[in-house]
Amino acid sequence: MQKQTVKSGIIGAGFSAGFHYESILGVSGTLPEVVGVYTASGDDAREYAEARGIRAFETREKLFEAVDLVHVCAPAAFHEEITVAALEAGKNVICEKPMTGYCGDGSDDFNGETLSKELALEKALESIQRMLDAEKKSDGRIFYAENWVYAPSIQKEREVIEKTGAQILWMHGEEAHSGSHAYTYGFWKYSAGGVMIGKGCHPLGAALYLKRVEGMARDGKPIRPKSVTARTHALTRMPTFRDEGHIRSNYHDIDDFSIMHVEFEDGCIATIIASDIILGGIHNWLEVAANNHRTLCNINPNTAMQTYNPVDENFKDIYVVEKTGTKQGWSFPSPDEDWFTGYPQEMEAFYRASVTGEPVESDSNLAANIISTIYSAYVSAERKGAAVDVTTF
Ligand SMILES: NC(=O)c1ccc[n+]([C@@H]2O[C@H](COP(=O)([O-])OP(=O)(O)OC[C@H]3O[C@@H](n4cnc5c(N)ncnc54)[C@H](O)[C@@H]3O)[C@@H](O)[C@H]2O)c1
């Protein structure tokens, strides 16, 4: 059968736009054609376009007219607006994480730390609903770019759960970095929150996904989150923090450490840690304690490769693993970091679904429940860890 061409366009030209493009190049089930890119400022779009031999569009609307599929790789503050506009133009949308949230009222004195988290939850739920409504009215769909769902270890665990009828009793997982590369990440008004949403969305997304898989496999209905307890901290902004220069510490009004404890409808639980204070390379893992097995999904680092290098300089041209501080001594080079992370697999699935109309594992419903859980967790953190009920979709 002849492969169908999928014309796509990318909104954003930064870090995520970079790995989206790389992953599109590997799509094999359809014929992807990246037509062009658009950013609000334009300068970075031109540079991005030139480096890849694609077009830099002057307006978002012109990009929409030229494509079937839109990648949203702009900061979280703009996800709703861009996604809804693309859906209104009848396009499918690959929306980066977090799908949406609340980024304030635009006032100069807005501060994420003092923001009422109850108000933030209310506004975030309204934003989710607007996106779901726009999707319902559109010929297009939202594909939610939660790469953890497509990470090979999480997909293998899906198979184990489906084929053994496992009951997941407890999941615990973490996404940890030594800080984000993006300047805007430090501001709630751009990122819709701190590390609890920015990084916590990944392991939480995988946990909510696997519980959904379990419910569907056994009883034909998803098991959804019921309540959440959380704490957040801003460790690098404490007056007592002793900065040695290894950890990013110029955040404006966001949390850099968080812990969420989620209770599901069936009484089972997930504990999710996210932080920006961990040295030694990005640390992404999820452990599943089930009634009939136990699995540890090591996304990053993993022991696919272990290397000893006596001299840092020798590895100057060698990429080892994201955010490692040094390449000297023992390290865990990822032979294909993107593959372990699920980036190529999510693109393959989204491009295929944009042609076939088939369901995707990471959809707007999963994204909605992730955002709702995290904003309920922010309310809990404001109440110093009191349990808060989660509104589900
Ligand atoms: N899934 C992952 O592993 C992963 C990793 C990094 C970032 N992300 C997500 O990707 C999104 C972008 O993050 P990033 O790291 O690429 O940021 P970045 O700062 O590197 O790039 C953001 C890009 O968006 C453009 N932009 C800003 N405002 C815009 C607007 N209103 N309209 C159009 N373009 C606009 C900027 O010019 C820039 O090119 C965030 O939501 C982030 O959470 C996901």
The ligand as a Gaussian input file, in Angstrom:
#p B3LYP/6-31G(d) Opt

LIG

0 1
 N        8.506000      16.224000      26.394000
 C        9.670000      16.675000      26.777000
 O       10.549000      15.909000      27.131000
 C        9.932000      18.155000      26.751000
 C       11.238000      18.637000      26.910000
 C       11.436000      20.028000      26.871000
 C       10.364000      20.889000      26.706000
 N        9.102000      20.388000      26.574000
 C        7.951000      21.298000      26.439000
 O        8.026000      21.983000      25.200000
 C        7.482000      23.293000      25.327000
 C        8.526000      24.309000      24.847000
 O        9.683000      24.165000      25.659000
 P       11.147000      24.366000      25.042000
 O       12.081000      23.775000      26.009000
 O       11.171000      23.942000      23.625000
 O       11.250000      25.962000      25.124000
 P       12.258000      26.913000      24.361000
 O       12.308000      28.147000      25.169000
 O       13.517000      26.186000      24.022000
 O       11.487000      27.227000      22.968000
 C       10.227000      27.855000      22.936000
 C        9.940000      28.334000      21.514000
 O        8.604000      28.855000      21.450000
 C        8.620000      30.114000      20.765000
 N        7.468000      30.903000      21.230000
 C        7.327000      31.569000      22.417000
 N        6.112000      32.127000      22.494000
 C        5.457000      31.803000      21.355000
 C        4.156000      32.084000      20.849000
 N        3.264000      32.806000      21.545000
 N        3.831000      31.599000      19.626000
 C        4.716000      30.869000      18.913000
 N        5.965000      30.567000      19.343000
 C        6.322000      31.028000      20.550000
 C        9.970000      30.703000      21.128000
 O       10.318000      31.714000      20.190000
 C       10.859000      29.457000      21.044000
 O       11.251000      29.212000      19.711000
 C        7.115000      23.467000      26.808000
 O        5.747000      23.269000      26.964000
 C        7.911000      22.380000      27.500000
 O        7.288000      21.934000      28.684000
 C        8.888000      19.045000      26.579000

